[in-house]
Amino acid sequence: MRQWRIVYTGGDGADCYEVLSENQILDYYFPKWFAMYAASGHVVPDNAEQMCLDDWVLLHSAIEEIEYEQ
């Protein structure tokens, strides 16, 4: 399962980061994304989950976390 890192400014002005799995992103973002996509009159394609993930990554300037074997 792929994971994505986002960086944002915390309440104290310090940089914060969070790593989310694709499942976490879809659990949170997909229902909203799907509703907006369907309401726009588009036919929802078979790859809607991947499109949602692609949109989320772009919107949040997320970077894929890669685990390297040592």
NUKENU-658261 format. One record per residue (C-alpha): residue in one letter; x, y, z. Coordinates in nm, 4 decimals. Each point is the difference from the previous one (the first is absolute). Layout:
N
+--------+----------+----------+----------+
: residu :       px :       py :       pz :
+--------+----------+----------+----------+
:      A :        X :        Y :        Z :
...
+--------+----------+----------+----------+
This chain:
70
+--------+----------+----------+----------+
: residu :       px :       py :       pz :
+--------+----------+----------+----------+
:      M :   0.0000 :   0.0000 :   0.0000 :
:      R :   0.1302 :   0.3402 :  -0.0941 :
:      Q :   0.0399 :   0.2784 :   0.2524 :
:      W :   0.0161 :   0.3744 :  -0.0512 :
:      R :   0.1672 :   0.2775 :   0.2018 :
:      I :  -0.1472 :   0.3478 :   0.0275 :
:      V :   0.1683 :   0.3014 :   0.1587 :
:      Y :  -0.1903 :   0.2917 :   0.1493 :
:      T :   0.0529 :   0.2872 :   0.2394 :
:      G :  -0.1100 :  -0.0770 :   0.3546 :
:      G :  -0.1665 :   0.2361 :   0.2436 :
:      D :   0.3336 :   0.1198 :   0.1362 :
:      G :   0.1378 :   0.0671 :  -0.3475 :
:      A :   0.2214 :  -0.3092 :  -0.0038 :
:      D :  -0.0036 :  -0.2403 :  -0.2921 :
:      C :  -0.2000 :  -0.3146 :   0.0722 :
:      Y :  -0.0331 :  -0.3123 :  -0.2056 :
:      E :  -0.2392 :  -0.2883 :  -0.0143 :
:      V :   0.0216 :  -0.3343 :  -0.1799 :
:      L :  -0.3264 :  -0.1517 :  -0.1204 :
:      S :  -0.0748 :  -0.3309 :  -0.1694 :
:      E :  -0.2141 :  -0.0159 :  -0.3110 :
:      N :  -0.2758 :  -0.1616 :   0.2077 :
:      Q :   0.0062 :   0.2865 :   0.2508 :
:      I :  -0.0203 :   0.2540 :  -0.2825 :
:      L :  -0.2889 :  -0.1811 :  -0.1688 :
:      D :  -0.1888 :  -0.0502 :   0.3272 :
:      Y :   0.0109 :   0.3729 :   0.0678 :
:      Y :   0.0013 :   0.1631 :  -0.3443 :
:      F :  -0.1812 :  -0.2352 :  -0.2396 :
:      P :  -0.3592 :   0.0535 :   0.1243 :
:      K :   0.0328 :   0.3788 :  -0.0438 :
:      W :   0.1887 :  -0.0322 :  -0.3279 :
:      F :  -0.2548 :  -0.2497 :  -0.1388 :
:      A :  -0.2970 :   0.2201 :   0.0934 :
:      M :   0.1533 :   0.3077 :  -0.1639 :
:      Y :   0.1038 :  -0.1966 :  -0.3106 :
:      A :  -0.3451 :  -0.1555 :  -0.0437 :
:      A :  -0.1761 :   0.3340 :   0.0688 :
:      S :   0.2021 :   0.1620 :  -0.2781 :
:      G :  -0.1820 :  -0.2207 :  -0.2501 :
:      H :   0.2947 :  -0.2232 :  -0.0858 :
:      V :  -0.0444 :  -0.3725 :  -0.0404 :
:      V :   0.2033 :  -0.1593 :   0.2783 :
:      P :   0.2628 :  -0.2250 :  -0.1619 :
:      D :   0.1196 :  -0.3401 :   0.1176 :
:      N :   0.3306 :   0.1506 :   0.1159 :
:      A :  -0.1678 :   0.2627 :   0.2219 :
:      E :   0.2048 :  -0.0937 :   0.3073 :
:      Q :   0.3269 :   0.0475 :  -0.1873 :
:      M :  -0.1228 :   0.3308 :  -0.1413 :
:      C :  -0.0895 :   0.1091 :   0.3538 :
:      L :   0.3470 :  -0.0931 :   0.1265 :
:      D :   0.1634 :   0.1838 :  -0.2907 :
:      D :  -0.2037 :   0.3118 :   0.0800 :
:      W :   0.0854 :  -0.0212 :   0.3708 :
:      V :   0.3734 :  -0.0393 :  -0.0712 :
:      L :  -0.0048 :   0.3003 :  -0.2326 :
:      L :  -0.2106 :   0.2144 :   0.2334 :
:      H :   0.2237 :  -0.0703 :   0.3011 :
:      S :   0.3347 :  -0.0036 :  -0.1872 :
:      A :   0.0523 :  -0.3422 :   0.1570 :
:      I :   0.3194 :  -0.1977 :  -0.0413 :
:      E :  -0.0047 :  -0.3775 :  -0.0123 :
:      E :   0.1751 :  -0.1655 :   0.2930 :
:      I :   0.2409 :  -0.2618 :  -0.1262 :
:      E :   0.1412 :  -0.2620 :   0.2333 :
:      Y :   0.3488 :  -0.1056 :  -0.0918 :
:      E :   0.1320 :  -0.3412 :   0.0934 :
:      Q :   0.3182 :   0.0138 :   0.2029 :
+--------+----------+----------+----------+
